């Protein structure tokens, strides 16, 4: 059971690495997400604003990963 889980995580991280290394749009969106996080630190976001920002960044990156899956397959 544990070996399967470890293998599953290896595949997941391999896919993330593939997406990061081959998809320019993912790299751009990740960079913009990091800038948004720095802006949140500068503007001293509240906890709720942090929550919304992190969820939004995660949704954008997830959508880009799903787009990559559709393009590759």
C-alpha positions in Angstrom: 0.0 0.0 0.0 2.7 2.5 0.9 4.7 1.7 -2.2 1.7 2.5 -4.4 1.2 5.8 -2.6 4.9 6.7 -3.0 4.7 5.8 -6.7 1.6 7.9 -7.1 3.3 10.9 -5.6 6.3 10.4 -7.9 4.0 10.5 -10.9 2.2 13.6 -9.6 5.4 15.5 -9.1 6.7 14.3 -12.5 3.6 15.7 -14.1 4.1 19.0 -12.3 7.7 19.2 -13.4 6.7 18.4 -16.9 4.1 21.2 -16.9 6.5 23.7 -15.4 9.3 22.9 -17.8 7.2 22.7 -21.0 4.3 25.1 -20.6 5.2 28.8 -21.0 1.7 29.9 -19.9 2.0 28.0 -16.6 5.3 29.7 -15.9 3.8 33.1 -16.6 0.8 32.4 -14.4 3.0 31.1 -11.6 5.1 34.2 -11.8 2.1 36.5 -11.7 0.7 34.5 -8.8 4.0 35.1 -6.9 3.8 38.8 -7.7 0.2 38.8 -6.3 1.5 37.1 -3.2 4.1 39.8 -2.8 1.5 42.4 -3.3 -0.6 40.8 -0.6 2.3 41.0 1.8 2.9 44.7 0.9 -0.8 45.6 1.3 -1.1 43.6 4.5 -4.0 41.4 3.5 -6.4 40.1 6.1 -6.8 36.4 6.6 -9.9 36.3 4.5 -8.2 38.2 1.6 -5.3 35.7 1.8 -7.7 32.8 1.6 -9.4 34.2 -1.5 -6.1 35.0 -3.1 -4.6 31.6 -2.5 -7.8 29.8 -3.7 -7.8 32.0 -6.8 -4.2 31.3 -7.6 -4.7 27.6 -7.0 -7.7 27.5 -9.3 -5.9 29.3 -12.1 -2.9 26.9 -11.9 -5.2 23.9 -11.7 -7.0 25.1 -14.8 -3.8 25.5 -16.7 -2.7 22.0 -15.6 -6.0 20.5 -16.8 -5.5 22.4 -20.1 -2.1 20.8 -20.4 -3.5 17.4 -19.9 -6.1 17.9 -22.6 -3.4 19.2 -25.0 -1.0 16.3 -24.3 -3.6 13.5 -24.5 
